[in-house]
Amino acid sequence: MHIDKDLVAASATPLVLGILADGDLHGYAILKRVGELSGGRMQWTDGMLYPLLHRLERNGWVSAQWGLSEAGRKRKHYALTTAGRAALGERQAQWGVVADALRQVWNDLAGGPAAAEVWA
């Protein structure tokens, strides 16, 4: 399934912040987690992820530190900051409003409660 680039862009920040809320990760692990969470339907590239991580770092929402992987390779690990945790909370509230509005519109289009199962 192709997911529109505007939808990917809009969801990228809260998705990465939410992934990092579970713990520090390097870029490849973030890409892998996005694929897992979407059941393989979202396949991000390095070219999409790293500019986002750099922007989140400039905003103070993510910190980065060089470390070694299990294989002994040097990798940059990203961590959620206190400000990033606050930004994640704001994004959760905003996306809750959007999801509720979409749920109502799609329930109305589908003729009622049966469509709600899509969101369950």
CNS distance restraints for C-alpha pairs under 8 A (distance, minus, plus):
assign (resid   1 and name CA) (resid  41 and name CA) 6.15 0.50 0.50
assign (resid   2 and name CA) (resid  41 and name CA) 7.79 0.50 0.50
assign (resid   3 and name CA) (resid   7 and name CA) 6.93 0.50 0.50
assign (resid   3 and name CA) (resid   8 and name CA) 6.80 0.50 0.50
assign (resid   3 and name CA) (resid  42 and name CA) 7.38 0.50 0.50
assign (resid   4 and name CA) (resid   8 and name CA) 6.43 0.50 0.50
assign (resid   5 and name CA) (resid   9 and name CA) 6.02 0.50 0.50
assign (resid   6 and name CA) (resid  10 and name CA) 6.11 0.50 0.50
assign (resid   7 and name CA) (resid  11 and name CA) 6.16 0.50 0.50
assign (resid   8 and name CA) (resid  12 and name CA) 5.84 0.50 0.50
assign (resid   9 and name CA) (resid  13 and name CA) 7.75 0.50 0.50
assign (resid  11 and name CA) (resid  15 and name CA) 6.03 0.50 0.50
assign (resid  12 and name CA) (resid  16 and name CA) 6.12 0.50 0.50
assign (resid  12 and name CA) (resid  52 and name CA) 7.88 0.50 0.50
assign (resid  13 and name CA) (resid  17 and name CA) 6.09 0.50 0.50
assign (resid  13 and name CA) (resid  52 and name CA) 7.39 0.50 0.50
assign (resid  13 and name CA) (resid  56 and name CA) 7.91 0.50 0.50
assign (resid  14 and name CA) (resid  18 and name CA) 5.88 0.50 0.50
assign (resid  14 and name CA) (resid  88 and name CA) 6.06 0.50 0.50
assign (resid  14 and name CA) (resid  91 and name CA) 6.00 0.50 0.50
assign (resid  14 and name CA) (resid  92 and name CA) 7.36 0.50 0.50
assign (resid  15 and name CA) (resid  19 and name CA) 6.16 0.50 0.50
assign (resid  15 and name CA) (resid  34 and name CA) 7.95 0.50 0.50
assign (resid  16 and name CA) (resid  20 and name CA) 6.14 0.50 0.50
assign (resid  16 and name CA) (resid  30 and name CA) 7.40 0.50 0.50
assign (resid  17 and name CA) (resid  21 and name CA) 6.15 0.50 0.50
assign (resid  17 and name CA) (resid  80 and name CA) 6.79 0.50 0.50
assign (resid  17 and name CA) (resid  84 and name CA) 6.91 0.50 0.50
assign (resid  17 and name CA) (resid  85 and name CA) 7.49 0.50 0.50
assign (resid  17 and name CA) (resid  88 and name CA) 5.97 0.50 0.50
assign (resid  18 and name CA) (resid  22 and name CA) 7.18 0.50 0.50
assign (resid  18 and name CA) (resid  88 and name CA) 6.71 0.50 0.50
assign (resid  19 and name CA) (resid  23 and name CA) 7.52 0.50 0.50
assign (resid  19 and name CA) (resid  30 and name CA) 7.21 0.50 0.50
assign (resid  19 and name CA) (resid  33 and name CA) 7.54 0.50 0.50
assign (resid  20 and name CA) (resid  24 and name CA) 5.85 0.50 0.50
assign (resid  20 and name CA) (resid  25 and name CA) 6.82 0.50 0.50
assign (resid  20 and name CA) (resid  78 and name CA) 7.44 0.50 0.50
assign (resid  20 and name CA) (resid  79 and name CA) 6.03 0.50 0.50
assign (resid  20 and name CA) (resid  80 and name CA) 5.65 0.50 0.50
assign (resid  21 and name CA) (resid  79 and name CA) 7.89 0.50 0.50
assign (resid  21 and name CA) (resid  80 and name CA) 6.12 0.50 0.50
assign (resid  21 and name CA) (resid  85 and name CA) 7.22 0.50 0.50
assign (resid  23 and name CA) (resid  79 and name CA) 6.67 0.50 0.50
assign (resid  23 and name CA) (resid  80 and name CA) 7.66 0.50 0.50
assign (resid  24 and name CA) (resid  77 and name CA) 6.17 0.50 0.50
assign (resid  24 and name CA) (resid  78 and name CA) 5.39 0.50 0.50
assign (resid  24 and name CA) (resid  79 and name CA) 4.57 0.50 0.50
assign (resid  24 and name CA) (resid  80 and name CA) 7.32 0.50 0.50
assign (resid  25 and name CA) (resid  29 and name CA) 5.99 0.50 0.50
assign (resid  25 and name CA) (resid  30 and name CA) 6.41 0.50 0.50
assign (resid  25 and name CA) (resid  77 and name CA) 5.18 0.50 0.50
assign (resid  25 and name CA) (resid  78 and name CA) 5.43 0.50 0.50
assign (resid  25 and name CA) (resid  79 and name CA) 6.90 0.50 0.50
assign (resid  26 and name CA) (resid  30 and name CA) 6.46 0.50 0.50
assign (resid  26 and name CA) (resid  75 and name CA) 6.53 0.50 0.50
assign (resid  26 and name CA) (resid  76 and name CA) 5.67 0.50 0.50
assign (resid  26 and name CA) (resid  77 and name CA) 4.28 0.50 0.50
assign (resid  26 and name CA) (resid  78 and name CA) 5.89 0.50 0.50
assign (resid  27 and name CA) (resid  31 and name CA) 6.32 0.50 0.50
assign (resid  27 and name CA) (resid  46 and name CA) 7.89 0.50 0.50
assign (resid  27 and name CA) (resid  49 and name CA) 7.48 0.50 0.50
assign (resid  27 and name CA) (resid  50 and name CA) 7.41 0.50 0.50
assign (resid  27 and name CA) (resid  76 and name CA) 7.42 0.50 0.50
assign (resid  27 and name CA) (resid  77 and name CA) 7.25 0.50 0.50
assign (resid  27 and name CA) (resid  78 and name CA) 7.63 0.50 0.50
assign (resid  28 and name CA) (resid  32 and name CA) 6.17 0.50 0.50
assign (resid  29 and name CA) (resid  33 and name CA) 6.07 0.50 0.50
assign (resid  30 and name CA) (resid  34 and name CA) 6.27 0.50 0.50
assign (resid  31 and name CA) (resid  35 and name CA) 6.50 0.50 0.50
assign (resid  31 and name CA) (resid  43 and name CA) 7.53 0.50 0.50
assign (resid  31 and name CA) (resid  44 and name CA) 6.17 0.50 0.50
assign (resid  31 and name CA) (resid  45 and name CA) 7.32 0.50 0.50
assign (resid  31 and name CA) (resid  46 and name CA) 7.89 0.50 0.50
assign (resid  31 and name CA) (resid  49 and name CA) 7.55 0.50 0.50
assign (resid  32 and name CA) (resid  36 and name CA) 6.28 0.50 0.50
assign (resid  33 and name CA) (resid  37 and name CA) 6.01 0.50 0.50
assign (resid  34 and name CA) (resid  38 and name CA) 6.19 0.50 0.50
assign (resid  34 and name CA) (resid  42 and name CA) 6.72 0.50 0.50
assign (resid  34 and name CA) (resid  43 and name CA) 7.27 0.50 0.50
assign (resid  34 and name CA) (resid  44 and name CA) 7.46 0.50 0.50
assign (resid  35 and name CA) (resid  39 and name CA) 6.07 0.50 0.50
assign (resid  35 and name CA) (resid  40 and name CA) 4.57 0.50 0.50
assign (resid  35 and name CA) (resid  41 and name CA) 6.71 0.50 0.50
assign (resid  35 and name CA) (resid  42 and name CA) 5.54 0.50 0.50
assign (resid  35 and name CA) (resid  43 and name CA) 5.75 0.50 0.50
assign (resid  35 and name CA) (resid  44 and name CA) 7.70 0.50 0.50
assign (resid  36 and name CA) (resid  40 and name CA) 5.92 0.50 0.50
assign (resid  38 and name CA) (resid  42 and name CA) 5.72 0.50 0.50
assign (resid  44 and name CA) (resid  48 and name CA) 6.42 0.50 0.50
assign (resid  44 and name CA) (resid  49 and name CA) 6.92 0.50 0.50
assign (resid  45 and name CA) (resid  49 and name CA) 6.32 0.50 0.50
assign (resid  46 and name CA) (resid  50 and name CA) 5.87 0.50 0.50
assign (resid  47 and name CA) (resid  51 and name CA) 6.92 0.50 0.50
assign (resid  48 and name CA) (resid  52 and name CA) 6.74 0.50 0.50
assign (resid  49 and name CA) (resid  53 and name CA) 6.21 0.50 0.50
assign (resid  50 and name CA) (resid  54 and name CA) 6.10 0.50 0.50
assign (resid  51 and name CA) (resid  55 and name CA) 6.19 0.50 0.50
assign (resid  52 and name CA) (resid  56 and name CA) 6.16 0.50 0.50
assign (resid  53 and name CA) (resid  57 and name CA) 6.07 0.50 0.50
assign (resid  53 and name CA) (resid  62 and name CA) 7.42 0.50 0.50
assign (resid  54 and name CA) (resid  58 and name CA) 6.18 0.50 0.50
assign (resid  55 and name CA) (resid  59 and name CA) 6.19 0.50 0.50
assign (resid  56 and name CA) (resid  60 and name CA) 6.33 0.50 0.50
assign (resid  56 and name CA) (resid  61 and name CA) 5.30 0.50 0.50
assign (resid  56 and name CA) (resid  62 and name CA) 5.50 0.50 0.50
assign (resid  57 and name CA) (resid  61 and name CA) 5.77 0.50 0.50
assign (resid  57 and name CA) (resid  62 and name CA) 4.61 0.50 0.50
assign (resid  57 and name CA) (resid  63 and name CA) 5.68 0.50 0.50
assign (resid  57 and name CA) (resid  64 and name CA) 7.33 0.50 0.50
assign (resid  60 and name CA) (resid  81 and name CA) 7.08 0.50 0.50
assign (resid  60 and name CA) (resid  83 and name CA) 6.53 0.50 0.50
assign (resid  60 and name CA) (resid  84 and name CA) 6.89 0.50 0.50
assign (resid  61 and name CA) (resid  80 and name CA) 6.10 0.50 0.50
assign (resid  61 and name CA) (resid  81 and name CA) 5.29 0.50 0.50
assign (resid  61 and name CA) (resid  82 and name CA) 7.23 0.50 0.50
assign (resid  61 and name CA) (resid  83 and name CA) 5.24 0.50 0.50
assign (resid  61 and name CA) (resid  84 and name CA) 3.59 0.50 0.50
assign (resid  61 and name CA) (resid  85 and name CA) 7.34 0.50 0.50
assign (resid  61 and name CA) (resid  87 and name CA) 7.27 0.50 0.50
assign (resid  62 and name CA) (resid  78 and name CA) 6.38 0.50 0.50
assign (resid  62 and name CA) (resid  79 and name CA) 5.44 0.50 0.50
assign (resid  62 and name CA) (resid  80 and name CA) 4.67 0.50 0.50
assign (resid  62 and name CA) (resid  81 and name CA) 5.34 0.50 0.50
assign (resid  62 and name CA) (resid  84 and name CA) 6.12 0.50 0.50
assign (resid  63 and name CA) (resid  78 and name CA) 5.66 0.50 0.50
assign (resid  63 and name CA) (resid  79 and name CA) 5.25 0.50 0.50
assign (resid  63 and name CA) (resid  80 and name CA) 6.46 0.50 0.50
assign (resid  63 and name CA) (resid  81 and name CA) 6.42 0.50 0.50
assign (resid  64 and name CA) (resid  76 and name CA) 6.27 0.50 0.50
assign (resid  64 and name CA) (resid  77 and name CA) 5.52 0.50 0.50
assign (resid  64 and name CA) (resid  78 and name CA) 4.52 0.50 0.50
assign (resid  64 and name CA) (resid  79 and name CA) 6.36 0.50 0.50
assign (resid  65 and name CA) (resid  76 and name CA) 5.46 0.50 0.50
assign (resid  65 and name CA) (resid  77 and name CA) 5.35 0.50 0.50
assign (resid  65 and name CA) (resid  78 and name CA) 6.65 0.50 0.50
assign (resid  66 and name CA) (resid  74 and name CA) 6.73 0.50 0.50
assign (resid  66 and name CA) (resid  75 and name CA) 5.64 0.50 0.50
assign (resid  66 and name CA) (resid  76 and name CA) 4.30 0.50 0.50
assign (resid  66 and name CA) (resid  77 and name CA) 6.04 0.50 0.50
assign (resid  67 and name CA) (resid  74 and name CA) 5.66 0.50 0.50
assign (resid  67 and name CA) (resid  75 and name CA) 5.42 0.50 0.50
assign (resid  67 and name CA) (resid  76 and name CA) 6.04 0.50 0.50
assign (resid  67 and name CA) (resid  77 and name CA) 6.64 0.50 0.50
assign (resid  68 and name CA) (resid  72 and name CA) 5.26 0.50 0.50
assign (resid  68 and name CA) (resid  73 and name CA) 5.29 0.50 0.50
assign (resid  68 and name CA) (resid  74 and name CA) 4.55 0.50 0.50
assign (resid  68 and name CA) (resid  75 and name CA) 5.72 0.50 0.50
assign (resid  69 and name CA) (resid  73 and name CA) 5.15 0.50 0.50
assign (resid  69 and name CA) (resid  74 and name CA) 6.27 0.50 0.50
assign (resid  69 and name CA) (resid  75 and name CA) 6.31 0.50 0.50
assign (resid  80 and name CA) (resid  84 and name CA) 5.46 0.50 0.50
assign (resid  80 and name CA) (resid  85 and name CA) 6.45 0.50 0.50
assign (resid  81 and name CA) (resid  85 and name CA) 6.21 0.50 0.50
assign (resid  82 and name CA) (resid  86 and name CA) 6.44 0.50 0.50
assign (resid  83 and name CA) (resid  87 and name CA) 6.19 0.50 0.50
assign (resid  84 and name CA) (resid  88 and name CA) 6.06 0.50 0.50
assign (resid  85 and name CA) (resid  89 and name CA) 6.38 0.50 0.50
assign (resid  86 and name CA) (resid  90 and name CA) 6.41 0.50 0.50
assign (resid  87 and name CA) (resid  91 and name CA) 6.18 0.50 0.50
assign (resid  88 and name CA) (resid  92 and name CA) 6.09 0.50 0.50
assign (resid  89 and name CA) (resid  93 and name CA) 6.40 0.50 0.50
assign (resid  90 and name CA) (resid  94 and name CA) 6.28 0.50 0.50
assign (resid  91 and name CA) (resid  95 and name CA) 5.97 0.50 0.50
assign (resid  92 and name CA) (resid  96 and name CA) 6.03 0.50 0.50
assign (resid  93 and name CA) (resid  97 and name CA) 6.58 0.50 0.50
assign (resid  94 and name CA) (resid  98 and name CA) 6.52 0.50 0.50
assign (resid  95 and name CA) (resid  99 and name CA) 5.91 0.50 0.50
assign (resid  96 and name CA) (resid 100 and name CA) 6.06 0.50 0.50
assign (resid  97 and name CA) (resid 101 and name CA) 6.23 0.50 0.50
assign (resid  98 and name CA) (resid 102 and name CA) 6.21 0.50 0.50
assign (resid  99 and name CA) (resid 103 and name CA) 6.00 0.50 0.50
assign (resid 100 and name CA) (resid 104 and name CA) 6.25 0.50 0.50
assign (resid 101 and name CA) (resid 105 and name CA) 6.28 0.50 0.50
assign (resid 102 and name CA) (resid 106 and name CA) 6.01 0.50 0.50
assign (resid 103 and name CA) (resid 107 and name CA) 5.94 0.50 0.50
assign (resid 103 and name CA) (resid 116 and name CA) 7.01 0.50 0.50
assign (resid 103 and name CA) (resid 119 and name CA) 7.24 0.50 0.50
assign (resid 104 and name CA) (resid 108 and name CA) 6.17 0.50 0.50
assign (resid 105 and name CA) (resid 109 and name CA) 6.29 0.50 0.50
assign (resid 106 and name CA) (resid 110 and name CA) 6.03 0.50 0.50
assign (resid 106 and name CA) (resid 115 and name CA) 7.02 0.50 0.50
assign (resid 107 and name CA) (resid 111 and name CA) 6.05 0.50 0.50
assign (resid 107 and name CA) (resid 112 and name CA) 4.96 0.50 0.50
assign (resid 107 and name CA) (resid 113 and name CA) 6.26 0.50 0.50
assign (resid 107 and name CA) (resid 114 and name CA) 7.63 0.50 0.50
assign (resid 107 and name CA) (resid 115 and name CA) 5.28 0.50 0.50
assign (resid 107 and name CA) (resid 116 and name CA) 6.23 0.50 0.50
assign (resid 108 and name CA) (resid 112 and name CA) 5.68 0.50 0.50
assign (resid 110 and name CA) (resid 114 and name CA) 7.62 0.50 0.50
assign (resid 110 and name CA) (resid 115 and name CA) 5.87 0.50 0.50
assign (resid 111 and name CA) (resid 115 and name CA) 7.60 0.50 0.50
assign (resid 112 and name CA) (resid 116 and name CA) 7.62 0.50 0.50
assign (resid 113 and name CA) (resid 117 and name CA) 7.60 0.50 0.50
assign (resid 115 and name CA) (resid 119 and name CA) 7.82 0.50 0.50
assign (resid 116 and name CA) (resid 120 and name CA) 6.54 0.50 0.50
